[in-house]
Amino acid sequence: MLNDRNQGDAGLPRGNGRFPVDWSVAEAPVAYPDAVATMEDRVAAIRDGSAPELVWLVEHPPLYTAGTSTDPGDLLEPDRFPVFQTGRGGQYTYHGPGQRVAYVMLDLTQRNRDLRKYVRALEEWVIRVLDGFNVRGERRADRIGVWVARPELGVGREDKIAAIGVRVRRWVTYHGISLNVDPVLDHFSGIVPCGVHDHGVTSLIDLGIPVSMEEVDMVMRKEFETLFGNTLRQSGEY
């Protein structure tokens, strides 16, 4: 079932209300190494108090990333797209056009020093965004991310629609979530996504939801503010 929308019940990590979170949307695809360098610089600035928290929405060129729990055997087509090692948690993940990646840089010292609650808050964010498009997103106790039941495709069938992988440096978060809006789903076939062999992947368009990235971004911002606090729109360049 969808979670209760009373944010206080989940112990979600809201800010202290004094400063809004910067909200930025990249206007062009961002190379993955550039994204990582930008996040690391911003995390350091957040930690020393010289910059506010940030949510940065991007798309990437087609690529695979390998998290800290990666099984090398899950890279099925190593020459298909560039593969980047990354310090986030999780296993192999695909990023590419049509997928909304949200890099979330929050200071948990000002919120709640509980990584499990933080990950659940990210899941809750995605679930609420999907609910805004009449899609029922669900958690699974044994799998990180957000899932959609697909009974029309078979008994017990469910597909992953959003991946979550986070890293924390001195209690400032980075990396974040990726939500499939309209990526090329065949691009996921070069890996075992997140190490899950028995289920597939889907997207909003694949589910028959005719939605644009801009519409998704609007709902993402609204639901983020409900859970985490106010935002302030910035330019897309960092």
LUMLOSE-172962 format. One record per residue (C-alpha): residue number from 1; residue in three letters; x, y, z. Coordinates in pm, 1 decimal. Example, Ala and Ser with C-alpha at 12.3 -4.5 7.8 and 13.67 -1.06 7.14 Angstrom:
// residues 2
    i   aa        c1        c2        c3
    1  ALA    1230.0    -450.0     780.0
    2  SER    1367.0    -106.0     714.0
END
This chain:
// residues 238
    i   aa        c1        c2        c3
    1  MET       0.0       0.0       0.0
    2  LEU     103.5     360.3     -45.0
    3  ASN     238.9     515.1     269.4
    4  ASP      37.5     752.8     484.1
    5  ARG      92.9    1105.5     355.0
    6  ASN     145.5    1244.1     704.2
    7  GLN     516.3    1320.8     674.8
    8  GLY     572.5    1317.4    1050.0
    9  ASP     476.9     951.3    1083.3
   10  ALA     783.2     834.6     888.8
   11  GLY    1045.3    1041.7    1069.2
   12  LEU    1146.0    1200.1     738.8
   13  PRO    1451.6    1425.9     736.1
   14  ARG    1305.8    1774.4     686.3
   15  GLY    1533.8    2076.1     700.3
   16  ASN    1535.9    2335.3     972.6
   17  GLY    1327.2    2576.1     763.4
   18  ARG    1584.6    2856.6     765.4
   19  PHE    1730.9    2796.6     419.1
   20  PRO    1563.5    2652.8     109.8
   21  VAL    1727.0    2373.7     -88.6
   22  ASP    1865.7    2483.9    -425.7
   23  TRP    1672.3    2318.2    -707.9
   24  SER    1840.4    2297.6   -1048.1
   25  VAL    1756.1    2127.3   -1377.1
   26  ALA    2038.2    2067.9   -1626.5
   27  GLU    1950.1    2193.0   -1972.7
   28  ALA    2171.0    1943.9   -2160.9
   29  PRO    2296.9    1588.9   -2098.3
   30  VAL    2571.8    1578.1   -1835.2
   31  ALA    2878.2    1353.7   -1869.7
   32  TYR    2896.4    1118.4   -1573.7
   33  PRO    3250.5    1212.5   -1457.7
   34  ASP    3148.9    1579.8   -1465.4
   35  ALA    2842.5    1501.8   -1253.3
   36  VAL    3050.3    1319.4    -992.9
   37  ALA    3307.2    1600.8    -975.8
   38  THR    3030.1    1858.2    -939.5
   39  MET    2864.5    1659.7    -660.6
   40  GLU    3190.8    1617.1    -470.6
   41  ASP    3262.8    1988.8    -489.9
   42  ARG    2912.4    2077.8    -375.0
   43  VAL    2918.7    1826.8     -90.2
   44  ALA    3239.3    1985.1      38.6
   45  ALA    3083.6    2330.8      13.3
   46  ILE    2768.1    2220.2     195.6
   47  ARG    2980.1    2065.0     467.1
   48  ASP    3185.0    2381.2     526.4
   49  GLY    2877.0    2603.4     512.7
   50  SER    2965.8    2792.7     194.5
   51  ALA    2675.9    2658.5     -16.1
   52  PRO    2317.5    2548.3      50.1
   53  GLU    2182.8    2199.8      -3.8
   54  LEU    2104.1    2104.2    -362.7
   55  VAL    1881.5    1882.1    -572.6
   56  TRP    2023.8    1861.5    -925.3
   57  LEU    1809.3    1702.7   -1197.1
   58  VAL    2003.4    1567.8   -1495.0
   59  GLU    1998.1    1327.3   -1785.3
   60  HIS    2308.7    1136.5   -1891.4
   61  PRO    2429.0     991.4   -2221.6
   62  PRO    2385.1     610.7   -2225.3
   63  LEU    2616.0     451.1   -1967.8
   64  TYR    2641.2     193.2   -1691.4
   65  THR    2755.7     262.2   -1337.2
   66  ALA    2890.7       8.9   -1090.8
   67  GLY    2813.1      48.5    -720.9
   68  THR    3005.6     -80.2    -422.7
   69  SER    2821.7    -416.5    -415.5
   70  THR    2864.6    -498.1    -783.3
   71  ASP    2893.1    -856.2    -905.9
   72  PRO    3120.3    -845.6   -1216.5
   73  GLY    2911.6   -1121.8   -1372.7
   74  ASP    2613.7    -885.7   -1388.2
   75  LEU    2783.1    -680.9   -1661.6
   76  LEU    2649.2    -880.3   -1955.6
   77  GLU    2768.1    -655.5   -2241.0
   78  PRO    3083.9    -475.9   -2122.6
   79  ASP    3144.2    -305.7   -2459.5
   80  ARG    2794.1    -173.6   -2514.3
   81  PHE    2822.6     154.2   -2321.1
   82  PRO    3090.2     319.0   -2104.6
   83  VAL    3109.1     172.0   -1753.7
   84  PHE    3192.8     394.6   -1456.9
   85  GLN    3292.3     281.2   -1110.0
   86  THR    3120.6     489.2    -845.3
   87  GLY    3122.4     508.3    -469.3
   88  ARG    2746.1     490.5    -427.6
   89  GLY    2579.8     187.0    -279.6
   90  GLY    2417.4     -76.9    -495.6
   91  GLN    2513.4    -270.3    -806.9
   92  TYR    2500.5    -206.9   -1181.8
   93  THR    2264.7      66.4   -1298.5
   94  TYR    2187.5     212.3   -1639.3
   95  HIS    2154.9     585.6   -1701.2
   96  GLY    2051.6     743.9   -2028.1
   97  PRO    1822.4     984.8   -2211.5
   98  GLY    1461.4     970.6   -2098.2
   99  GLN    1558.6     886.2   -1742.2
  100  ARG    1534.6    1154.0   -1475.6
  101  VAL    1831.8    1135.4   -1243.3
  102  ALA    1803.1    1338.8    -924.1
  103  TYR    2127.8    1401.1    -738.7
  104  VAL    2032.0    1490.0    -382.5
  105  MET    2285.2    1670.2    -164.1
  106  LEU    2144.3    1718.9     184.9
  107  ASP    2310.9    1781.7     520.0
  108  LEU    2179.2    1514.5     752.2
  109  THR    2335.5    1686.1    1052.7
  110  GLN    2056.8    1943.0    1009.1
  111  ARG    1792.2    1676.7     954.4
  112  ASN    1826.6    1325.3    1089.9
  113  ARG    2146.3    1119.1    1109.8
  114  ASP    1968.6     801.5    1010.4
  115  LEU    2065.8     662.6     669.7
  116  ARG    1791.3     402.6     668.3
  117  LYS    1526.1     669.6     719.3
  118  TYR    1689.9     879.9     451.2
  119  VAL    1672.2     598.8     195.0
  120  ARG    1309.7     533.4     290.2
  121  ALA    1239.9     903.6     243.4
  122  LEU    1383.1     886.2    -108.9
  123  GLU    1163.1     584.1    -179.3
  124  GLU     863.6     772.0     -39.2
  125  TRP     944.3    1066.2    -265.8
  126  VAL     935.9     842.9    -574.3
  127  ILE     617.8     668.2    -459.6
  128  ARG     440.1    1001.7    -420.3
  129  VAL     560.8    1120.8    -761.1
  130  LEU     425.7     804.8    -922.3
  131  ASP      98.9     844.2    -734.9
  132  GLY      69.3    1185.8    -900.2
  133  PHE      43.1    1000.0   -1232.0
  134  ASN    -190.1     729.7   -1096.5
  135  VAL      85.8     469.2   -1084.3
  136  ARG     115.6     254.5    -774.2
  137  GLY     480.6     234.2    -672.0
  138  GLU     579.2     -10.6    -399.8
  139  ARG     875.0     -96.5    -177.5
  140  ARG    1015.5    -445.3    -139.7
  141  ALA    1179.5    -552.7     185.0
  142  ASP    1454.4    -744.0       5.2
  143  ARG    1517.2    -498.3    -279.8
  144  ILE    1608.7    -129.3    -281.0
  145  GLY    1414.7      89.2    -520.3
  146  VAL    1054.5     129.8    -627.6
  147  TRP     856.0    -140.5    -806.3
  148  VAL     535.1    -164.9   -1008.5
  149  ALA     322.1    -480.7   -1017.5
  150  ARG     256.2    -604.2   -1374.2
  151  PRO      -8.3    -879.7   -1341.2
  152  GLU    -108.4    -827.0   -1704.2
  153  LEU     233.9    -969.2   -1799.1
  154  GLY     214.1   -1275.1   -1577.3
  155  VAL     149.4   -1398.0   -1225.6
  156  GLY     390.0   -1236.9    -980.5
  157  ARG     549.5   -1014.5   -1244.9
  158  GLU     677.6    -678.9   -1124.6
  159  ASP     913.8    -427.2   -1281.9
  160  LYS    1150.2    -173.4   -1136.7
  161  ILE    1070.4     185.8   -1226.5
  162  ALA    1318.2     370.5   -1004.3
  163  ALA    1662.6     291.2    -864.9
  164  ILE    1817.9     440.2    -551.3
  165  GLY    2187.2     459.2    -468.5
  166  VAL    2335.4     693.5    -213.3
  167  ARG    2667.6     792.2     -67.4
  168  VAL    2733.3    1003.0     240.2
  169  ARG    3041.1    1207.0     323.8
  170  ARG    3055.4    1352.4     675.8
  171  TRP    2674.7    1328.4     686.5
  172  VAL    2620.4    1511.4     356.9
  173  THR    2443.1    1293.8     101.8
  174  TYR    2502.5    1262.3    -268.4
  175  HIS    2405.9    1047.9    -566.6
  176  GLY    2031.7     977.0    -529.2
  177  ILE    1754.8     836.5    -748.4
  178  SER    1682.7     757.9   -1112.6
  179  LEU    1323.8     745.8   -1237.1
  180  ASN    1242.4     589.6   -1572.1
  181  VAL    1026.1     832.6   -1766.0
  182  ASP    1094.1     726.4   -2127.6
  183  PRO    1436.4     562.0   -2160.9
  184  VAL    1516.8     293.3   -2417.3
  185  LEU    1435.0      -7.6   -2201.3
  186  ASP    1646.0    -241.0   -2415.0
  187  HIS    1952.6     -52.5   -2290.5
  188  PHE    1902.6    -221.2   -1952.4
  189  SER    1965.1    -560.5   -2114.7
  190  GLY    2342.5    -512.0   -2107.6
  191  ILE    2341.2    -554.5   -1728.5
  192  VAL    2150.7    -729.8   -1455.0
  193  PRO    1993.5    -412.4   -1314.9
  194  CYS    2074.2    -379.5    -945.2
  195  GLY    2157.0    -751.3    -936.5
  196  VAL    1791.5    -855.9    -968.4
  197  HIS    1757.5   -1148.2   -1210.7
  198  ASP    1390.2   -1236.9   -1172.2
  199  HIS    1215.7    -909.9   -1256.8
  200  GLY    1219.1    -650.5   -1531.7
  201  VAL    1225.9    -274.8   -1572.4
  202  THR     957.7     -35.1   -1683.2
  203  SER     893.6     335.2   -1733.3
  204  LEU     603.6     575.3   -1718.4
  205  ILE     569.4     568.9   -2096.5
  206  ASP     590.8     188.1   -2098.5
  207  LEU     301.1     186.7   -1850.5
  208  GLY      94.0     396.7   -2090.2
  209  ILE     135.0     729.7   -1907.3
  210  PRO     178.9    1006.7   -2171.8
  211  VAL     396.7    1240.7   -1967.3
  212  SER     681.6    1478.1   -2046.4
  213  MET    1001.6    1520.9   -1846.7
  214  GLU     892.0    1872.6   -1756.7
  215  GLU     567.2    1741.6   -1607.1
  216  VAL     760.3    1484.2   -1406.4
  217  ASP     996.9    1754.3   -1280.8
  218  MET     706.8    1964.8   -1156.9
  219  VAL     562.0    1678.1    -953.2
  220  MET     906.3    1582.3    -824.8
  221  ARG     962.2    1932.5    -691.1
  222  LYS     619.0    1951.7    -530.3
  223  GLU     656.5    1618.0    -351.9
  224  PHE    1015.3    1688.8    -251.7
  225  GLU     903.3    2005.8     -77.6
  226  THR     631.3    1813.9     104.4
  227  LEU     886.4    1570.5     246.5
  228  PHE    1211.3    1764.3     276.7
  229  GLY    1132.5    2136.2     284.6
  230  ASN    1120.5    2439.3      56.8
  231  THR    1330.1    2476.6    -257.8
  232  LEU    1468.0    2771.8    -452.4
  233  ARG    1498.6    2737.3    -830.2
  234  GLN    1847.3    2798.9    -966.9
  235  SER    1998.9    2791.0   -1314.2
  236  GLY    2097.8    2450.8   -1449.8
  237  GLU    2470.8    2523.0   -1470.7
  238  TYR    2723.1    2422.0   -1202.6
END
